[in-house]
């Protein structure tokens, strides 16, 4: 059974928490961004004292707990066994990854190289993606969100998602 927490965070039978919602924050000159309180609670309850940040697509950063990061790495290793070109993706993921903690004010410190990759100037958006969160430059997120709204789902995807959301 799903239990609603703060209208944003969903608990699934007490086993794990998802990151949901969209939050707008400023990033300071040192590369620190405040994580939403509901995201911090979920991380604390998972015992996640460190986060893994990797570059994502479209200039956003993906933030995983160590457990979710390890699951992703294992999946990539399995894919690489049958598709050797996946090694390039694994190499990039690991080369760009940074382990970061959250300070007492609830701020995540983003390394300079990842701040530059994301094009973060002042305003950023933190977006929940179920088992991970993403951090976007506000302008890039607005463009990506508009693209998502305008893009129609293919028939095969619509059939797969039937009854789940649409």
Protein Blocks (a to p, Z undefined) as FASTA:
>chain_A
ZZdehhlaccehhlaccdedjddddddfkopacddfklmmmmmmnopabccddddeehia
cdddfklmmmmmmmmmmmmmmmmklmmmmmmmmmmpccddddfkopacddfklmmmnopa
kbccdddehjaccdddfklmmmmmmmmmmpccdfklmmmmgoklZZ
